[in-house]
Amino acid sequence: MGLPKTLTIAGSDASGGAGLEADLKAFQEHDTYGMAAVSVIATMDPDNNWAHGVYTLPIDVLKAQLKTAFSTKIDAVKTGMLSTEEVIETAGKAIADAQVKNVVIDPVMVCKGEDEVLNPGNVTAMVRYLLPNALITTPNLFEAGQLAQVKTPKSIEEMKLAAEKITQLGAKNVVIKGGRGIADDAALDLFFDGTTHYLLKTAKVDTTYNHGAGCTFAASITANLARGLSVKEAVFEAKEFVAAGIEHGWKLNEFVGPVHHGAKSRFGAPEVTIEAL
């Protein structure tokens, strides 16, 4: 009996903490067979305060990778950093043509530590080509505001409004990653299934070693869906998985510290609660 097949269409993080490297680590930890179609390569310059460089691969190279991966009959697919409108359109059309049921759209718009959208037209392209395919999308607060065309949410009520607007754009489910951005004693995420809002809570961890947390969360959901979990179950387990990873994050160098992808299996998961609102 083979393993469930998972695919990430994402950027490569040369430091290994985020992007497809984080996705493949999460896929492995969830006992799925991970594949990757590389859209872009992200580098970091240690001589310039870890400044990011973004190198988009030729579109024909991406198409060839997607043809290879989808020929294996993928069980679940996620997207990550897609750096141009053409890349987004290519990924979206390939996903639609493959008719994959379990599609997780992580609408990456900036590199961590940066504050400029990679390409302003990308948001429009995401709404057109990605969200209609999404079983679930996993924006952070900034990304949720961009997709919903509202100001960046700062409260649970504003998160609820943004989630509802995003489902109106085609995504069947939304989970907005609140993290440290919401004033609360807990780290909050909001899950909306199109009908009911759920609040997921875990204790905040006083750390900056959280590189790759968003990618890891979305990849965990992807793997859980490939393994047959419901969307709600997939989100809950992913919250446990990434919370453990953040709790045991570690220092890579003077600039960054990644999450520990093997933390849940090695140390257990911190307590996570979920409540309907």
N, C-alpha and C positions, 0 to 999 in steps of 0.2 A: 504494500500500500504506500503510495507516494505522499509527499507533503503538500499542503495547500500552497499555491503559487501566488506570490505577491510581487507587485511591480511598483517601483517608484520612478516617476518622471521628474527629475529634479536636478539641481546643481550639485557639483562636487565641491566640498569644502576641503581645501588642501590641508587644513589643520585637523580634520577628522572628527570634529565635534558635532557639526550640524550637517544639513544637506543629506545627500544620498548615503554618506557614510553613517550618519546617525540612523537613517531609515533602515539600512541593512543590519545594523547592530540590533535594532528593535525587532525587526523581522525574525532574526535568528533566535533571540530570547523568547519569542512567542512560538517557536517551533514551526515556522513557515519557511518556504524556499524563496529567498529574496532575489529579485532581478532589478536592474537599473538601466534606464535610458538617460544618458547625460545630456542636459540641455545647455549647461553653462559651467564654467570652472571659476570658482571664487578663490582668490589668493589673499594673503595678508602680509604686509610688509613690516618685518620686525625692526627695520631701520627708520620707519616713519610711523611710529605709534600704532602699529597693527592696521594701517589704512588698507581698505579693501580694493582689490582689483577684480573686475568682472569681465570674463572672456566668453562670449557666446559662440557655441560651436556652429558650423555650417548646417543649414536646415536639412540638407540631404543626409547628413550624418545622423541627425535626430530621427529622420524618417526611417532610415535603415535599421536603427536600433529598435524603434517601435514595431516595425514589421517582424523582426526577430522575436521579440518578447511576446507580442500578442499571438503569434502563431502557436504558442504553447498552451493557449487557453487559460488565461490568467483568472484567478479566483477573486482577486481584489487589487485595485490600483489606487495610488495616491499621486497627487502632483505637489511639487514644491516650488523652488525658484524657477520661474519661466521668464526670461529677461526681456523679451520683445513681444509685440503683438503677433508677429508671424509665428513665433514659437508657441504662444498660447493657442492660436488658431490650429496649428498643426497637432498639438497634443489633444485639444478638444475634439477635433474631427477623428483622430485615431481612436480615442476612447469611445466615441459614439459608434464608429464603424465596428468596433470589436464587441459592442453590446455587453460590456461588463456590467453586472448588476451592482457590485460593491465598489463605489467610486467615492474617494475621499479627496476633497479639494482643500488643500492648505494654501490660501491665497497670499503667498509670500510677496511682499511689496518692497521691503528694504532689507539690507543686511543688518544683523544685530550690531548696534553701535553707530549705525548711520541713521539719518533722519530725512533723507530725500527718497521719494518713490523712484524706483529704477527707471520707469518710463510712465508718465501720466496716462498715456493711452492704454496702458496695460489693464487698468481697472475696468474700462469699458469692454475690452476684449475678454476679460475674465467673466464679466456678467453675460456676455453674448455666447461664449464658447465653452465655458467651464461649468458655471452654476446650473445650467439645465441638465447636466449629466450627474450632478452631485447627489449621492445618497445622503452625504453629510459634508458640510464645510466647516473649517476650524479656524476662523479668523481670531487674531488678537484684538484688543480694543481699537487700535488705530485702523487696522484692516476692516473691522466691522463698520466703523464710521465711513470709511471710503466706499465700501460696497453699498451700504444703505443710503449713502449721500446725506448723512447727518453728521453733527459734530461728534468727535470721539467720545464715546460713553464714559461717564464718570460715576455712574450709580447703577444699581440693579435695575431700576425702572428704565433707564436709558438703554441698558443692555437688552432688556426685553423688547423695547421698541425697535432697536436695530435688528434683532433676530427675526422679528416678524416681517420686517421689510425685506430681509434677505431671502426668506422663504417665498415671498411674493415674486422674487426674481428667478425662482426655479429650484433652488436647493430644497430637498425634502426635509432635512434636519440641519440644525445649526448648533454648534457649541462655541461660545465666545469665551476666549481665555482671558480671565480677569487678572490673575496673578497678583502682582503688587499694585496694580493700577486702580484698584477699588479700595476706598478707605474702610477697612474692616480688620478685625483681629485675625481672620482666617484668609487663606488664599482661595479665591472664589472663581468658579467657572459657571456659566449659564448654559444649560442644554435646553433646546426647544425642538419638539418633535412635530411641530406644525399645529399642535393643539394645546399642549401643556408645557409650561416652563418648569424646569428643575434646577435647583441650586446645588452645586457640588462644592463641598468645603473640606479643606484640610488645613492643618496648622501651617502658618507661614514659617519659612526657614530663613534665618539671618545669614545669607550667603550671596556672593556674586558668582558663584560657580554653577551657572545655569545655562551655559552655552549649549544650544541644541535642544532645549526643552520643548519648544513648539514643534519642531520636526519630529521629535521622539513621540510626542503625544499623538500626532496625526498618524504616524507610522504604526503605533500600537493599536489605534482604532482600526486601521486597515488590516492588520494581521488578525485581530479579533473577529472582524467580519468574515475574513477568509476561512476562519475556523468554525464559522456557523453561529456566532453569538448574535443576539439582537443588537440594534444600534444602541439602545440604552445600556445594555450590558457591556458592549464594546467600549463605550465612553467611560463608564464607571471603572472598568479594569484599567483602562489607559490612564485615568487620573491617579489610580494607585501606583501604577508603574512609573509614571513620570515624577510623582511626588517622592517616591523612594529614590529615584535617580537624582533629584535635586538635593534631597537630604544628605546624600553621600557623594555629591559633586566634589571635584578635586581640582587642584591647581595644575594646569598644563605648563604655563609659563607666567611671566610678569604681566601679561595682557589679558589672559582669559583662562577660565576653568570650565570644562564640560561636565555635563551630568554623567552619572555612573549608570550605564545601561544594564549592567547586571545586578544592580542593587536589590531589586525586589526578590529575585530568586536566592540571593545570598544572605540578605539581612531582614527580609520581610518588608511589608508595606506599612506606612503610617496610616492612622485611621482616616477614612474618608466617609463623609456622610452625604446623603442625597435627600432632598426634600422637594415636594411639589409646591409650587407657589400659587 
